[in-house]
Every structure is written in structure tokens, then in C-alpha cells.
Amino acid sequence: MSTPYLTRRSQLETYFDRTAVEAWSRLTSDAPVSKIRATVRAGRDTMRANLLGWLPADLTGLRLLDAGCGTGALAVEAARRGAMVTAIDVSPTLIGLARERLPVIDGPGSVTFQVGDMLDPWLGRFDHVVAMDSLIHYQAPDIVRALAELSLRTDGSLLFTVAPRTVLLTLMHAAGKLFPKADRAPAIVPITESGLRRRIGGERALARFAVERTQRVNSGFYLSNAIELRKTLSPPTESGAAR
């Protein structure tokens, strides 16, 4: 991947593994939080349910990659539906929390938590890949390159979220730059869905994937847009391959 991707990944590792550990631990638990963070928690819960709803109801025998799994809530729900889940995150601390919280999974499903890069080819092939709120910190070109790399080992669908470019989100993004550098979270990068679609259409590695559906979730201070890329059965046309 490009240097901007690697630089941002390093920033995210530092932020989630050191600066925001306590806040993230509370946000992803049942602990009381502020009203603002409560809207974020509710938004994330809604988005997680939406993405899981796009997956088959019965995931028995299917391999799923939870790319940027955080503390593992989505991975656990997928495993309860029978999936063999590889859940990976750049933060050792968040992975530690995920392992501590991992309940007993009844049935054939399982979860394996790993620290590392979601784009690591050694993770193997998957039927489905879910990247919930893990690509929102990257510029559109890096998002598409990441999707292209993931597509090379995905046999079914790629589900991911991006930060939609709205007036409110753009203002919040700009306001965040006013905070002292040491106190800033790695900024999300608002992008337009139309622009992202054009980039996806122009990426040859994604020629056999098509946008199946999208869904926006708006809950107070949480605003995110889910997109499903589904692998098509037919090979790309000559004109499509040349895009």
C-alpha cells in the first residue's frame, strides 16, 4: 500500500492503543457514557446490525474477515451465526479487550483475534469481509486500493463504511483541527458516494464487484454510510476490464 495509508495506519495504532483506550473501552461496553457518546454508541449498534443483516442468516462453514474489529462485537455476532471469523485490528490493547470479552460461542462458529494489518495476504481467503468504520480515516484513493487488495481474496461480498461528505460533517472535521495536535483523534475523511463509486468503477481489480446497496446511519454525533460490494458471477467484459 501507499505511504499515506501506512502513515495513517500508524497514527490509528497509536491513538487506539494509547490515547483513546479508556474512552473506547467504555463506548463499546454497557458502561454509562455522556449523551454525545451515547448517540455514537447507538449509531454504531445500528450500523453493526445493518451490516450483519446484509450477510446470510446462516453463516455456517463460511469464513469472514472482520477488518478493524475493535473490541469484537460484530465478530462475536457473526460467529454465533456459524461463521469462522478472523478478527484483526492494529491495536494490541483493543484486541486484548476483545479476547477478555469473548463469550462462549455455541455451535460451529468461532472467532480468532489477531493484531495486525487487515490487508495482510497471509490471512487467507474469505467468503465475506466486513470493515465497519475502519476505512473512514483514509482518503478515497487509499480506500479503493484497500478494497482492491481485499477483493483479491474475497469470494462473496465486501461490506464497508465511509464517512459521507455532508455540511455538518465537514464543519466538524474542520473544527477538529483547532484542537492541540496532541489531543486530536485521527480525523475521519468525509467523501462523496458518487466520487467513490467512480473510483471503484475505475479500479480493474474490482471489475467483478458491483455496488449492491448502500445505507446511511445518522445518530447524533455518529454519521456513517454503509456500502456493499458483491462479487458477480460473470467475468468482466472487455470494455469493463479496460476501465
C-alpha atoms as a printed R data frame, in Angstrom:
    type eleno elety resid chain resno       x       y       z
1   ATOM     1    CA   MET     A     1   0.000   0.000   0.000
2   ATOM     2    CA   SER     A     2   0.952   3.662  -0.366
3   ATOM     3    CA   THR     A     3   2.868   5.706   2.195
4   ATOM     4    CA   PRO     A     4  -0.249   7.761   3.184
5   ATOM     5    CA   TYR     A     5  -2.039   4.516   4.086
6   ATOM     6    CA   LEU     A     6   0.889   3.276   6.174
7   ATOM     7    CA   THR     A     7   1.276   6.653   7.894
8   ATOM     8    CA   ARG     A     8  -2.405   6.825   8.813
9   ATOM     9    CA   ARG     A     9  -2.396   3.198   9.979
10  ATOM    10    CA   SER     A    10   0.477   4.032  12.349
11  ATOM    11    CA   GLN     A    11  -1.450   7.054  13.682
12  ATOM    12    CA   LEU     A    12  -4.513   4.894  14.286
13  ATOM    13    CA   GLU     A    13  -2.473   2.298  16.128
14  ATOM    14    CA   THR     A    14  -1.054   4.974  18.438
15  ATOM    15    CA   TYR     A    15  -4.428   6.599  19.033
16  ATOM    16    CA   PHE     A    16  -6.484   3.479  19.730
17  ATOM    17    CA   ASP     A    17  -3.712   1.708  21.621
18  ATOM    18    CA   ARG     A    18  -2.757   4.610  23.898
19  ATOM    19    CA   THR     A    19  -4.726   7.847  23.733
20  ATOM    20    CA   ALA     A    20  -8.293   6.550  23.482
21  ATOM    21    CA   VAL     A    21  -8.154   3.177  25.206
22  ATOM    22    CA   GLU     A    22 -10.326   4.076  28.196
23  ATOM    23    CA   ALA     A    23 -12.890   6.006  26.140
24  ATOM    24    CA   TRP     A    24 -13.127   3.241  23.550
25  ATOM    25    CA   SER     A    25 -13.422   0.584  26.243
26  ATOM    26    CA   ARG     A    26 -16.405   2.384  27.785
27  ATOM    27    CA   LEU     A    27 -18.022   3.204  24.452
28  ATOM    28    CA   THR     A    28 -18.021  -0.460  23.406
29  ATOM    29    CA   SER     A    29 -19.383  -1.704  26.738
30  ATOM    30    CA   ASP     A    30 -22.551  -1.185  28.769
31  ATOM    31    CA   ALA     A    31 -20.848   1.408  30.988
32  ATOM    32    CA   PRO     A    32 -22.538   4.829  31.363
33  ATOM    33    CA   VAL     A    33 -21.313   7.419  28.857
34  ATOM    34    CA   SER     A    34 -22.072  11.047  28.059
35  ATOM    35    CA   LYS     A    35 -25.108  11.964  25.954
36  ATOM    36    CA   ILE     A    36 -22.867  12.679  22.989
37  ATOM    37    CA   ARG     A    37 -21.126   9.321  23.213
38  ATOM    38    CA   ALA     A    38 -24.475   7.626  23.773
39  ATOM    39    CA   THR     A    39 -25.543   8.781  20.293
40  ATOM    40    CA   VAL     A    40 -22.317   7.342  18.885
41  ATOM    41    CA   ARG     A    41 -22.904   4.050  20.676
42  ATOM    42    CA   ALA     A    42 -26.474   3.885  19.357
43  ATOM    43    CA   GLY     A    43 -25.298   4.700  15.832
44  ATOM    44    CA   ARG     A    44 -22.637   2.018  15.931
45  ATOM    45    CA   ASP     A    45 -25.150  -0.531  17.210
46  ATOM    46    CA   THR     A    46 -27.493   0.331  14.339
47  ATOM    47    CA   MET     A    47 -24.716   0.165  11.764
48  ATOM    48    CA   ARG     A    48 -23.467  -3.173  13.089
49  ATOM    49    CA   ALA     A    49 -26.974  -4.623  12.867
50  ATOM    50    CA   ASN     A    50 -27.314  -3.269   9.335
51  ATOM    51    CA   LEU     A    51 -24.086  -4.876   8.131
52  ATOM    52    CA   LEU     A    52 -24.911  -8.177   9.810
53  ATOM    53    CA   GLY     A    53 -28.311  -8.007   8.125
54  ATOM    54    CA   TRP     A    54 -26.592  -7.915   4.738
55  ATOM    55    CA   LEU     A    55 -24.851 -11.204   5.470
56  ATOM    56    CA   PRO     A    56 -26.549 -14.599   5.092
57  ATOM    57    CA   ALA     A    57 -28.665 -15.539   8.103
58  ATOM    58    CA   ASP     A    58 -26.816 -18.870   8.301
59  ATOM    59    CA   LEU     A    59 -23.052 -18.402   8.115
60  ATOM    60    CA   THR     A    60 -22.175 -21.984   8.992
61  ATOM    61    CA   GLY     A    61 -18.950 -23.036   7.305
62  ATOM    62    CA   LEU     A    62 -18.249 -19.588   5.856
63  ATOM    63    CA   ARG     A    63 -15.085 -17.623   6.543
64  ATOM    64    CA   LEU     A    64 -15.454 -13.970   7.493
65  ATOM    65    CA   LEU     A    65 -12.832 -11.280   7.991
66  ATOM    66    CA   ASP     A    66 -13.703  -8.563  10.491
67  ATOM    67    CA   ALA     A    67 -11.266  -5.935   9.258
68  ATOM    68    CA   GLY     A    68 -10.625  -3.428  12.028
69  ATOM    69    CA   CYS     A    69 -12.606  -5.396  14.598
70  ATOM    70    CA   GLY     A    70 -12.050  -3.152  17.638
71  ATOM    71    CA   THR     A    71 -13.358  -4.968  20.699
72  ATOM    72    CA   GLY     A    72 -15.062  -7.655  18.628
73  ATOM    73    CA   ALA     A    73 -18.834  -7.139  18.873
74  ATOM    74    CA   LEU     A    74 -19.518  -7.798  15.184
75  ATOM    75    CA   ALA     A    75 -17.168 -10.779  15.120
76  ATOM    76    CA   VAL     A    76 -18.996 -12.412  18.035
77  ATOM    77    CA   GLU     A    77 -22.421 -11.980  16.407
78  ATOM    78    CA   ALA     A    78 -21.168 -13.462  13.130
79  ATOM    79    CA   ALA     A    79 -19.642 -16.436  14.975
80  ATOM    80    CA   ARG     A    80 -22.955 -17.051  16.747
81  ATOM    81    CA   ARG     A    81 -24.461 -17.485  13.285
82  ATOM    82    CA   GLY     A    82 -21.869 -20.133  12.450
83  ATOM    83    CA   ALA     A    83 -19.079 -18.139  10.789
84  ATOM    84    CA   MET     A    84 -15.401 -18.897  11.215
85  ATOM    85    CA   VAL     A    85 -14.269 -15.342  11.932
86  ATOM    86    CA   THR     A    86 -10.801 -13.884  11.695
87  ATOM    87    CA   ALA     A    87 -10.947 -10.571  13.551
88  ATOM    88    CA   ILE     A    88  -7.976  -8.262  13.155
89  ATOM    89    CA   ASP     A    89  -7.061  -4.822  14.461
90  ATOM    90    CA   VAL     A    90  -3.907  -2.696  14.597
91  ATOM    91    CA   SER     A    91  -4.347  -2.072  18.337
92  ATOM    92    CA   PRO     A    92  -2.964  -4.745  20.696
93  ATOM    93    CA   THR     A    93  -4.922  -3.185  23.564
94  ATOM    94    CA   LEU     A    94  -8.271  -3.394  21.761
95  ATOM    95    CA   ILE     A    95  -7.536  -6.977  20.756
96  ATOM    96    CA   GLY     A    96  -6.737  -7.694  24.395
97  ATOM    97    CA   LEU     A    97 -10.139  -6.304  25.402
98  ATOM    98    CA   ALA     A    98 -11.827  -8.346  22.675
99  ATOM    99    CA   ARG     A    99 -10.235 -11.547  23.948
100 ATOM   100    CA   GLU     A   100 -11.271 -10.754  27.525
101 ATOM   101    CA   ARG     A   101 -14.873 -10.148  26.454
102 ATOM   102    CA   LEU     A   102 -15.150 -13.143  24.124
103 ATOM   103    CA   PRO     A   103 -18.110 -15.241  25.318
104 ATOM   104    CA   VAL     A   104 -18.595 -18.952  24.807
105 ATOM   105    CA   ILE     A   105 -19.763 -19.489  21.239
106 ATOM   106    CA   ASP     A   106 -22.309 -22.291  20.997
107 ATOM   107    CA   GLY     A   107 -22.354 -24.174  17.720
108 ATOM   108    CA   PRO     A   108 -19.814 -24.414  14.897
109 ATOM   109    CA   GLY     A   109 -18.798 -20.745  14.772
110 ATOM   110    CA   SER     A   110 -15.512 -19.412  16.088
111 ATOM   111    CA   VAL     A   111 -13.517 -16.198  16.470
112 ATOM   112    CA   THR     A   112  -9.771 -15.799  16.205
113 ATOM   113    CA   PHE     A   113  -8.499 -12.367  17.260
114 ATOM   114    CA   GLN     A   114  -5.244 -11.136  15.750
115 ATOM   115    CA   VAL     A   115  -3.128  -7.986  15.904
116 ATOM   116    CA   GLY     A   116  -2.029  -6.773  12.510
117 ATOM   117    CA   ASP     A   117  -2.918  -5.227   9.160
118 ATOM   118    CA   MET     A   118  -6.292  -6.103   7.658
119 ATOM   119    CA   LEU     A   119  -4.640  -6.161   4.212
120 ATOM   120    CA   ASP     A   120  -2.136  -8.886   5.121
121 ATOM   121    CA   PRO     A   121  -2.469 -11.538   2.366
122 ATOM   122    CA   TRP     A   122  -1.380 -14.250   4.801
123 ATOM   123    CA   LEU     A   123  -4.791 -14.016   6.452
124 ATOM   124    CA   GLY     A   124  -6.088 -16.151   3.588
125 ATOM   125    CA   ARG     A   125  -9.344 -16.195   1.614
126 ATOM   126    CA   PHE     A   126 -12.773 -15.256   2.882
127 ATOM   127    CA   ASP     A   127 -16.371 -15.591   1.807
128 ATOM   128    CA   HIS     A   128 -17.210 -12.180   3.248
129 ATOM   129    CA   VAL     A   129 -15.208  -9.200   4.509
130 ATOM   130    CA   VAL     A   130 -16.640  -6.541   6.821
131 ATOM   131    CA   ALA     A   131 -14.797  -3.286   7.511
132 ATOM   132    CA   MET     A   132 -17.032  -1.270   9.828
133 ATOM   133    CA   ASP     A   133 -15.713   2.245  10.476
134 ATOM   134    CA   SER     A   134 -12.130   1.121   9.832
135 ATOM   135    CA   LEU     A   135 -11.703   2.823   6.434
136 ATOM   136    CA   ILE     A   136 -13.280   6.144   7.456
137 ATOM   137    CA   HIS     A   137  -9.879   7.595   8.369
138 ATOM   138    CA   TYR     A   138  -8.415   7.179   4.873
139 ATOM   139    CA   GLN     A   139  -8.531   9.222   1.689
140 ATOM   140    CA   ALA     A   140 -10.684   7.873  -1.154
141 ATOM   141    CA   PRO     A   141  -7.725   6.587  -3.241
142 ATOM   142    CA   ASP     A   142  -6.442   4.556  -0.284
143 ATOM   143    CA   ILE     A   143  -9.941   3.233   0.463
144 ATOM   144    CA   VAL     A   144 -10.274   1.931  -3.092
145 ATOM   145    CA   ARG     A   145  -6.775   0.433  -3.057
146 ATOM   146    CA   ALA     A   146  -7.586  -1.317   0.215
147 ATOM   147    CA   LEU     A   147 -10.820  -2.672  -1.252
148 ATOM   148    CA   ALA     A   148  -8.915  -3.840  -4.324
149 ATOM   149    CA   GLU     A   149  -6.440  -5.786  -2.198
150 ATOM   150    CA   LEU     A   150  -9.195  -7.313  -0.097
151 ATOM   151    CA   SER     A   151 -11.149  -8.259  -3.229
152 ATOM   152    CA   LEU     A   152  -8.327 -10.499  -4.405
153 ATOM   153    CA   ARG     A   153  -9.158 -12.932  -1.594
154 ATOM   154    CA   THR     A   154 -12.894 -12.382  -1.214
155 ATOM   155    CA   ASP     A   155 -15.360 -14.796  -2.830
156 ATOM   156    CA   GLY     A   156 -18.655 -13.190  -1.811
157 ATOM   157    CA   SER     A   157 -19.083  -9.642  -0.582
158 ATOM   158    CA   LEU     A   158 -17.150  -6.679   0.773
159 ATOM   159    CA   LEU     A   159 -19.120  -4.658   3.318
160 ATOM   160    CA   PHE     A   160 -17.606  -1.392   4.493
161 ATOM   161    CA   THR     A   161 -18.464   2.058   5.768
162 ATOM   162    CA   VAL     A   162 -17.301   5.534   4.815
163 ATOM   163    CA   ALA     A   163 -17.900   8.982   6.255
164 ATOM   164    CA   PRO     A   164 -20.349  10.774   3.935
165 ATOM   165    CA   ARG     A   165 -19.442  14.313   2.955
166 ATOM   166    CA   THR     A   166 -22.183  16.485   4.451
167 ATOM   167    CA   VAL     A   167 -22.087  20.123   5.541
168 ATOM   168    CA   LEU     A   168 -22.239  19.167   9.217
169 ATOM   169    CA   LEU     A   169 -19.545  16.534   8.993
170 ATOM   170    CA   THR     A   170 -17.284  18.844   7.001
171 ATOM   171    CA   LEU     A   171 -17.655  21.550   9.678
172 ATOM   172    CA   MET     A   172 -16.932  19.028  12.442
173 ATOM   173    CA   HIS     A   173 -13.890  17.850  10.516
174 ATOM   174    CA   ALA     A   174 -12.607  21.423  10.201
175 ATOM   175    CA   ALA     A   175 -13.309  22.214  13.864
176 ATOM   176    CA   GLY     A   176 -11.268  19.222  14.956
177 ATOM   177    CA   LYS     A   177  -8.162  20.849  13.509
178 ATOM   178    CA   LEU     A   178  -8.471  23.638  16.091
179 ATOM   179    CA   PHE     A   179  -7.606  21.281  18.951
180 ATOM   180    CA   PRO     A   180  -3.966  20.933  20.043
181 ATOM   181    CA   LYS     A   181  -2.259  18.352  17.896
182 ATOM   182    CA   ALA     A   182  -1.552  16.073  20.862
183 ATOM   183    CA   ASP     A   183  -5.275  15.924  21.712
184 ATOM   184    CA   ARG     A   184  -6.608  15.203  18.247
185 ATOM   185    CA   ALA     A   185  -8.042  11.906  17.180
186 ATOM   186    CA   PRO     A   186  -7.016  10.747  13.695
187 ATOM   187    CA   ALA     A   187  -9.527  12.665  11.609
188 ATOM   188    CA   ILE     A   188 -12.181  10.909   9.622
189 ATOM   189    CA   VAL     A   189 -12.164  11.802   5.938
190 ATOM   190    CA   PRO     A   190 -15.586  12.769   4.524
191 ATOM   191    CA   ILE     A   191 -16.049  11.588   0.939
192 ATOM   192    CA   THR     A   192 -18.886  11.614  -1.581
193 ATOM   193    CA   GLU     A   193 -20.521   8.336  -2.545
194 ATOM   194    CA   SER     A   194 -20.635   9.359  -6.210
195 ATOM   195    CA   GLY     A   195 -16.908  10.050  -6.249
196 ATOM   196    CA   LEU     A   196 -16.164   6.764  -4.509
197 ATOM   197    CA   ARG     A   197 -18.332   4.886  -6.996
198 ATOM   198    CA   ARG     A   198 -16.366   6.401  -9.874
199 ATOM   199    CA   ARG     A   199 -13.089   5.327  -8.325
200 ATOM   200    CA   ILE     A   200 -14.415   1.825  -7.691
201 ATOM   201    CA   GLY     A   201 -15.597   1.631 -11.306
202 ATOM   202    CA   GLY     A   202 -12.143   2.619 -12.495
203 ATOM   203    CA   GLU     A   203 -10.275   0.037 -10.394
204 ATOM   204    CA   ARG     A   204  -9.537  -3.032 -12.511
205 ATOM   205    CA   ALA     A   205  -9.148  -5.321  -9.506
206 ATOM   206    CA   LEU     A   206 -12.770  -4.536  -8.592
207 ATOM   207    CA   ALA     A   207 -14.153  -5.190 -12.086
208 ATOM   208    CA   ARG     A   208 -16.013  -8.285 -10.882
209 ATOM   209    CA   PHE     A   209 -17.561  -6.457  -7.930
210 ATOM   210    CA   ALA     A   210 -20.646  -4.249  -8.127
211 ATOM   211    CA   VAL     A   211 -22.266  -1.912  -5.622
212 ATOM   212    CA   GLU     A   212 -25.282  -3.893  -4.410
213 ATOM   213    CA   ARG     A   213 -26.759  -1.448  -1.884
214 ATOM   214    CA   THR     A   214 -25.988   1.394   0.475
215 ATOM   215    CA   GLN     A   215 -27.412   2.549   3.796
216 ATOM   216    CA   ARG     A   216 -26.738   5.706   5.810
217 ATOM   217    CA   VAL     A   217 -26.953   5.777   9.598
218 ATOM   218    CA   ASN     A   218 -27.343   9.158  11.309
219 ATOM   219    CA   SER     A   219 -27.442   9.118  15.099
220 ATOM   220    CA   GLY     A   220 -26.452  12.402  16.737
221 ATOM   221    CA   PHE     A   221 -22.669  12.572  16.509
222 ATOM   222    CA   TYR     A   222 -22.470   9.341  14.531
223 ATOM   223    CA   LEU     A   223 -22.824   9.582  10.760
224 ATOM   224    CA   SER     A   224 -21.699   6.750   8.535
225 ATOM   225    CA   ASN     A   225 -22.594   5.267   5.165
226 ATOM   226    CA   ALA     A   226 -22.533   1.511   4.564
227 ATOM   227    CA   ILE     A   227 -21.776   0.100   1.127
228 ATOM   228    CA   GLU     A   228 -21.962  -3.481  -0.108
229 ATOM   229    CA   LEU     A   229 -19.758  -4.635  -2.958
230 ATOM   230    CA   ARG     A   230 -20.861  -8.051  -4.190
231 ATOM   231    CA   LYS     A   231 -18.882 -10.311  -6.472
232 ATOM   232    CA   THR     A   232 -20.657 -11.011  -9.732
233 ATOM   233    CA   LEU     A   233 -20.807 -14.484 -11.270
234 ATOM   234    CA   SER     A   234 -19.972 -13.388 -14.802
235 ATOM   235    CA   PRO     A   235 -16.434 -12.365 -15.793
236 ATOM   236    CA   PRO     A   236 -15.815  -8.698 -16.609
237 ATOM   237    CA   THR     A   237 -16.496  -7.591 -20.170
238 ATOM   238    CA   GLU     A   238 -13.668  -6.405 -22.362
239 ATOM   239    CA   SER     A   239 -14.852  -2.823 -22.039
240 ATOM   240    CA   GLY     A   240 -15.199  -3.200 -18.260
241 ATOM   241    CA   ALA     A   241 -11.729  -4.698 -17.920
242 ATOM   242    CA   ALA     A   242 -10.255  -1.732 -19.771
243 ATOM   243    CA   ARG     A   243 -11.746   0.901 -17.483
